[in-house]
Amino acid sequence: MPLSGLKPYIQFDVILTEGMLRYAQHLSQGRVMPEALSRQWLARRRPSARDIPTELAEALYENRLETYIESLHPQGQAYQSLRKALRQYAEINNSGGWPTIPPGPTLRMGDQGPRVEALTHRLRMTDDLSTIMPTDHTAYDDIVETAVKRFQRRHGLRADGLVGNHTLAELNVSVDKRISQLQLNMERWRWFPDSLGDRYLVVNIPAFELSVVEANTRIDSMRAIVGKKRRQTPIMSDRMTYLEFNPYWNIPRKIARRDILPKVISDPAYLTRQGIRIFDSWDRQALELDPMTIEWEKISTRHFPYRFRQDPSDLNALGQVKFMFPNHHSVYIHDTPGKALFDQQERNFSSGCVRVEKPLALAQYLLSEQGWDRARLEATIAQGQRQAVVLDSPIPVHLVYFTAWVDEDETVNFREDIYERDRRLLIALGKRTSDLVFCSNNAAKDHLLAVCTTPTNRPISTADASGRIDDAPTKLTGEVAGNEMAGI
């Protein structure tokens, strides 16, 4: 065959090779760089030392392409469980999805009728309700109520067994959106190392929860309060090195200017009542000032020279103990006097730091190997004096953002996108696939390549573990906006 006759085959080989290399890179490192997506990405990254072109060539030569592609996926259990969940939800989608439950009054125990029948069908689709239940079950009995509570718990709702507006809205989220949510969180795991450590603390921000993990097993968890939308808790990895009992709170400048100064202007006695002292600068030798001698209404938020410090007390915003992993953002974990906020389902109330529900339990866990028991902790706190205790074995801390995950018992969980980071990631992925016009799904099988082309025959997208194109173009628009973060 003349060379000109080989040209289409050569072009196809180039296209296929380029697409395969891109697909391999996407599986290994993700399609989006998290650092480009958010200034608040300060976490560890998955190593990028693999020589993908050489490895791919060797895999093709040795006829082990499928095994090689499998090795590119993150190997951690969290990612692999999401892959399994994705296949399950893809099967639901392929079978037509789940029904929409019509609007109406709150459904509760004793109700009957078509809406209850639709509810039971919906719950059965995601295994919240046993599949052995009769398909024509129309009574809202204790079995249905238990299934509703299970659904509510895994969606971060109050598990009251009532199908009100919030629960109904979550039930009616389409399977397509849930698939997208699973895919977005798989993308996030491609950014992280396969292992976060043998022993670590992890705060999942959308779950409002801190977990203690040893040997890939969660041994304890507690409710947490995270940053509000305009003062978001960043994504970060660091090492906790010490604890501080009866801490002072050196109030960050932004909080002092924006939150506390307006209160002082309207009530000059506010600082004294809250046990907050004022110094003329942030220097070590700064002089303490009498707040009643300052003309607060003349103080500018743009030129604020003072330092506020709250003394240890029952009013101290940091509570009785703080857990320090020193970083440039002044973010840490701490106690709080505002215990009632832990009863809220959505707990994004802080200025960026993480407040925990059981600080003494966490402190005892961290210091138990150093001879600390509960009695010693309580005696130290009762003294009312600041005391720092260095950890003999610093522990990794990971602040992460996952809106979908799978528990150890294979329960699939979803949470609200409280910082709109799912939306931003979807936009970023959509921009990379906005010129998609054709895709040959015949080439996609399980996790193998789908060759997608534009009119210029340039491959631009790939298939994920389900065989679907891993993120369809989105019509969402917007920019990633920077968010201020300071203090607690």
DABELPE-V401576 format. One line per field, one symbol per residue. phi: phi as a letter, one per 20 degrees, with the letter a starting at -180 (. if undefined). burial: I if it has 16 or more other C-alpha atoms within 10 Angstrom, else O. A space follows every 10 residues. Layout:
phi = ???
burial = ???
This chain:
phi = .fgffegfff ffffffffff ffffffffcn ecefffebfe ecefdfgdef efgfffffff felcffffgf fffgefffff ffgfffffff ffffeomdfe effrfgebgn fbpfffffff fffffdmfdg fefgfefcde dfffffffff gffedmefed mdeeffffff fefffgfffg ffffffgfff eeffcepfba dcdeffelbd cdcclmcfda bbfcddfffe cfffebcbcf dbdcelffde fggffffede ggfffebgeg fffemddccf aeffefefde ffedeffeee fecdeedece fgafegfeme bcddcgbfel dbdbfbfeff ffeffdcdce dpfdedfcff ffffffdffd nedfffffff fffmdfbece ffcgcfccdc ccebacfgem fedccfefdl efffffffff ffcfdfcbbe ffeebldefd edcegemefc bcdefeneff afgdefcqcf efcfbbme
burial = OOOOOOOOOO OOOOIIIIII OIIIIIIIII IIOIOOIIOI IIIOIIOOOO OIIOOIOOIO OOOOIOOIIO OIIIOIOIII IIIOIIIOII OIOOOOIIII IOOOOOIIOO OOOOIIIIII IIIIIIOIIO OOOOOOIIII OOOIIIIIII IIOIIIIIIO IIIOOOIIOI IOOOIOOIII IIIIIIIIII IIIIOIOOII IIIIIIIIII IIIOOIOIOO IIIIIIIIIO IIIIIIIIII IIIIIIIIII IOIIIIIOOI IOOIOOOIOI IOOOOIIIIO OOOOOOOOOO IOOOOIOOOO OOOOOIIIII IIIOIIIIII IIIIIOOOOO IIIIIIOOOO IIOOOIIIII IIIIIIIIII OIIIIIIOOO OOIOOOIOOI IOOIOIOIOO OOOOIIIIII IIIIIIOOOO IIIIIIIIIO IIIIIIIIII IIIOOIOOIO IOOIOOIIII IIIOOOOIII IIIIIIIIII IIIOOOOOOI OOOOIIII
